[in-house]
């Protein structure tokens, strides 16, 4: 689970084999064995013994801004594995094999989108034809994407262009099934222009932190991307690798709306749009935690959704070592 500090003035310290959290009106303990990450989303105090305790237990402490994007992390200073993985990661980024890896991540993302839309149309007969139309358009675009061959330097624009067109079809379909009050007009980022994108953006921010941690543990360099270009302090590989896992946040957010769990009180207005407030963050993060605890099929066995991210990073790292 993720331990979240989202109350202004929260205090975190170590207490025996637990983390002790105090706020103005309550205090509670959480065993370190139950914590994967600590998310701090507001002004809070954390003691050095709590930091040391987290590091010793491989628990990362992540600081999120009000959009849900990670802006800092406390983690131990050891490399996750051999530096050979990073060398191979650099070497493969400009090869055909590297292009095929990145293309596969995008294809998996699109397959997940198609599967999700097919699930949604089953219980929405009034929107079935429109959703089917979007699915058919996505399939056509995916076929064109799958036919791409070469190296990333030559094919990047086309790959990302087709991915973008698939996403527009996908979110166009999701907009159709939203309750009238929460309809949205395409993707909007920070700040979000509507409640759906507000929840989605924050959820993706939480997912970014999970993918980055998995990369570090597996020995992958979060900054050495393939599809996403290098830039100063840009975690390009995290942006590449997050794609197959976005659907877990998508499903969580759609579920919250379809079950009428989203309230106006979850959002605060800012210039140009909205941000998620404390109440909204608490509901979303709880729902995401529940999603990542559910078991799903992964390479012939059932594992927790959240664990598939780490397994996939280890699989990629092992492939880089063996593949030479």
C-alpha positions in Angstrom: 0.0 0.0 0.0 0.9 3.6 -0.3 1.0 5.7 2.9 -0.3 9.1 2.0 0.3 12.4 4.0 -2.3 14.8 2.6 -3.2 16.7 5.7 -1.4 20.0 6.1 0.8 19.9 9.2 1.0 16.1 9.3 3.9 14.6 11.3 5.6 11.3 10.5 8.1 9.4 12.7 9.3 5.9 13.4 7.7 4.0 16.2 9.1 0.5 16.8 8.6 -1.4 13.5 5.9 1.1 12.4 5.4 4.5 11.0 3.5 6.8 13.3 1.4 9.5 11.6 0.0 12.4 13.6 -2.4 15.1 12.5 -4.3 17.7 14.5 -7.2 15.4 15.2 -5.8 11.8 15.1 -2.8 9.5 15.3 -2.2 6.1 13.9 0.5 3.5 13.2 1.2 1.5 10.0 3.6 -1.4 9.9 6.5 -1.0 7.6 5.7 -4.4 6.1 2.5 -3.0 4.7 4.0 0.1 3.1 5.5 0.2 -0.5 5.8 4.0 -0.8 5.1 7.1 1.2 3.5 9.9 -0.7 3.6 13.5 0.7 1.2 15.8 -1.1 1.2 18.8 1.2 3.3 20.6 3.9 4.3 18.0 6.4 7.1 17.1 8.9 9.1 13.9 8.6 11.8 12.9 11.1 15.2 11.7 10.1 14.6 8.4 11.9 11.5 7.9 9.7 13.6 8.6 6.6 16.3 6.1 7.7 13.6 3.5 8.5 12.1 3.9 5.1 15.4 3.6 3.3 16.3 0.5 5.3 13.0 -1.1 4.2 13.3 -0.1 0.5 10.3 2.3 0.9 10.7 5.4 -1.2 9.4 8.7 0.0 7.8 10.7 -2.9 6.8 14.3 -2.9 3.9 15.2 -5.3 2.9 18.7 -6.4 -0.8 19.7 -6.4 -1.1 18.3 -9.9 0.1 14.9 -8.7 3.4 15.0 -10.5 6.4 13.8 -8.5 9.0 16.6 -7.9 11.3 14.8 -5.5 12.1 11.4 -4.0 14.1 10.1 -1.1 15.7 6.7 -2.0 18.8 4.9 -1.0 22.0 5.7 -2.9 22.7 2.2 -4.2 22.3 1.2 -7.8 19.4 -1.3 -8.4 21.7 -3.7 -10.2 24.8 -3.9 -12.4 25.8 -0.9 -14.5 25.8 -3.3 -17.5 22.1 -2.8 -17.7 22.5 0.9 -18.2 25.1 0.5 -20.8 22.9 -1.9 -22.8 20.0 0.5 -22.4 22.1 3.2 -24.0 23.2 0.9 -26.8 19.8 -0.4 -27.7 18.1 3.0 -27.8 19.3 3.6 -31.4 18.8 0.1 -32.8 16.0 -1.8 -34.5 15.6 -3.9 -31.4 15.1 -0.8 -29.3 12.5 0.5 -31.7 10.6 -2.8 -31.6 10.7 -2.7 -27.8 9.2 0.8 -27.6 6.7 0.0 -30.4 5.5 -3.1 -28.4 4.9 -1.0 -25.3 2.7 1.4 -27.4 0.9 -1.6 -29.0 0.2 -3.1 -25.5 -1.2 0.3 -24.4 -3.5 0.4 -27.4 -4.6 -3.3 -26.9 -5.5 -2.4 -23.3 -7.5 0.6 -24.5 -9.4 -1.6 -27.0 -10.1 -4.2 -24.4 -11.4 -1.6 -21.9 -13.7 0.0 -24.5 -15.1 -3.4 -25.4 -15.8 -4.0 -21.7 -17.6 -0.6 -21.4 -19.8 -1.1 -24.5 -21.3 -4.3 -23.1 -23.4 -2.5 -20.5 -24.1 0.6 -22.6 -26.4 -0.4 -25.5 -27.3 3.2 -26.1 -23.7 4.1 -26.9 -22.7 0.8 -28.4 -22.5 1.9 -32.1 -20.5 5.0 -31.3 -18.1 3.1 -29.1 -17.7 0.4 -31.8 -16.9 3.1 -34.3 -14.1 4.5 -32.1 -12.8 0.9 -31.6 -12.7 0.2 -35.3 -10.8 3.5 -35.9 -8.2 2.5 -33.2 -7.7 -0.9 -34.7 -7.0 0.6 -38.1 -4.5 3.0 -36.7 -2.9 0.2 -34.6 -2.5 -1.9 -37.8 -0.6 0.9 -39.4 1.5 1.4 -36.3 2.4 -2.4 -36.1 3.6 -2.2 -39.7 6.3 0.3 -38.9 9.9 -0.9 -39.0 13.2 0.7 -38.7 15.0 2.7 -35.9 13.5 5.3 -33.6 15.4 8.2 -35.1 13.6 7.7 -38.4 10.2 6.5 -37.2 9.7 8.5 -33.9 7.3 11.1 -35.4 5.1 8.6 -37.1 5.0 6.2 -34.1 4.0 9.0 -31.7 1.7 10.5 -34.2 -0.3 7.3 -34.6 -0.3 6.8 -30.8 -1.7 10.3 -30.4 -4.5 9.6 -32.9 -5.4 6.4 -31.1 -5.5 8.3 -27.8 -7.9 10.9 -29.3 -10.2 8.1 -30.5 -10.0 6.4 -27.1 -10.8 9.4 -25.0 -13.5 10.4 -27.4 -15.1 7.1 -26.6 -14.6 7.5 -22.9 -16.3 10.9 -23.0 -19.4 9.3 -24.5 -19.9 7.1 -21.4 -19.4 9.8 -18.8 -22.4 11.1 -16.9 -23.7 14.3 -18.6 -22.4 16.5 -15.8 -18.9 15.2 -16.2 -18.5 15.1 -20.0 -15.2 16.3 -21.2 -13.7 17.5 -24.5 -10.5 15.5 -25.0 -7.4 15.5 -22.8 -6.3 18.5 -20.8 -3.3 18.5 -18.6 -2.0 20.8 -15.9 -4.2 22.4 -15.0 -7.1 20.1 -16.1 -10.1 21.8 -17.6 -12.6 19.3 -16.1 -13.0 16.8 -13.3 -12.3 13.7 -15.4 -8.9 15.0 -16.5 -8.2 16.3 -13.0 -8.5 12.8 -11.6 -6.7 11.2 -14.5 -3.7 13.5 -14.3 -3.3 13.0 -10.6 -3.6 9.2 -11.0 -1.0 9.2 -13.8 1.3 11.2 -11.4 1.0 8.4 -8.8 1.7 5.9 -11.6 4.8 7.7 -12.7 6.3 7.4 -9.2 5.6 3.6 -9.2 7.2 3.1 -12.6 10.2 5.2 -11.7 10.7 3.2 -8.5 10.4 -0.1 -10.4 13.0 1.1 -12.9 15.5 2.0 -10.2 15.0 -1.4 -8.4 15.6 -3.3 -11.6 18.7 -1.3 -12.5 17.2 0.6 -15.4 18.0 4.2 -15.9 14.8 6.3 -15.7 16.5 9.0 -17.9 17.6 6.9 -20.9 14.5 6.8 -23.1 13.8 5.2 -26.5 10.6 6.8 -27.9 10.8 9.9 -25.7 13.8 12.0 -26.4 16.5 12.9 -23.8 16.3 16.3 -22.2 17.7 17.9 -19.0 16.2 16.1 -16.0 13.6 14.4 -18.2 12.8 10.8 -17.1 12.3 9.6 -20.7 12.4 5.9 -20.0 9.7 6.3 -17.3 7.5 8.1 -20.0 8.2 5.2 -22.4 7.5 2.4 -19.9 4.4 3.9 -18.3 2.3 3.3 -21.4 1.2 -0.3 -20.9 0.1 0.5 -17.3 -2.0 3.6 -17.9 -5.2 1.6 -18.4 -5.1 0.7 -14.6 -5.6 4.3 -13.8 -8.1 4.8 -16.6 -10.3 2.0 -15.3 -10.0 3.3 -11.7 -11.1 6.8 -12.7 -14.0 5.6 -14.9 -15.1 3.3 -12.1 -15.3 6.3 -9.7 -17.5 8.2 -12.1 -19.7 5.3 -13.1 -20.3 4.5 -9.4 -21.1 8.1 -8.7 -18.3 8.4 -6.2 -17.0 11.7 -7.6 -18.3 15.0 -6.0 -18.0 18.7 -6.8 -16.2 19.1 -3.5 -13.2 17.1 -4.7 -11.9 20.0 -6.9 -10.5 23.5 -6.3 -10.6 26.1 -9.0 -7.2 27.5 -10.2 -6.4 29.9 -13.1 -7.2 27.9 -16.3 -8.8 24.9 -14.7 -9.0 22.7 -11.6 -6.8 20.8 -9.2 -7.7 17.9 -6.9 -8.0 18.8 -3.3 -7.3 16.8 -0.1 -10.7 15.0 -0.1 -10.5 14.1 -3.8 -6.9 12.9 -3.5 -7.9 10.6 -0.6 -10.7 9.0 -2.6 -8.6 8.6 -5.7 -5.5 7.2 -4.0 -7.6 4.7 -2.0 -9.2 3.5 -5.3 -5.8 3.2 -7.0 -4.4 1.2 -4.1 -7.4 -1.2 -4.3 -6.8 -1.5 -8.1 -3.1 -2.4 -7.6 -4.0 -5.0 -5.0 -6.3 -6.9 -7.4 -4.8 -9.9 -9.1 -4.7 -10.1 -12.9 -3.2 -12.6 -15.4 0.5 -12.0 -16.1 2.6 -14.3 -18.2 0.8 -17.5 -17.1 0.0 -16.7 -13.5 -2.2 -14.4 -11.4 -0.3 -11.6 -9.6 -1.2 -8.3 -8.0 -1.7 -5.6 -10.6 0.9 -3.3 -8.9 3.5 -6.1 -8.9 3.3 -6.4 -12.7 5.2 -3.1 -13.1 8.2 -4.5 -11.1 8.1 -7.8 -12.9 8.1 -6.2 -16.2 11.1 -3.9 -15.4 13.0 -7.0 -14.2 12.1 -8.8 -17.4 13.4 -5.9 -19.5 16.6 -5.6 -17.5 17.2 -9.4 -17.8 16.6 -9.2 -21.5 19.1 -6.4 -21.9 21.8 -8.4 -20.1 21.1 -11.6 -22.0 20.5 -9.9 -25.3 23.9 -8.2 -25.4 
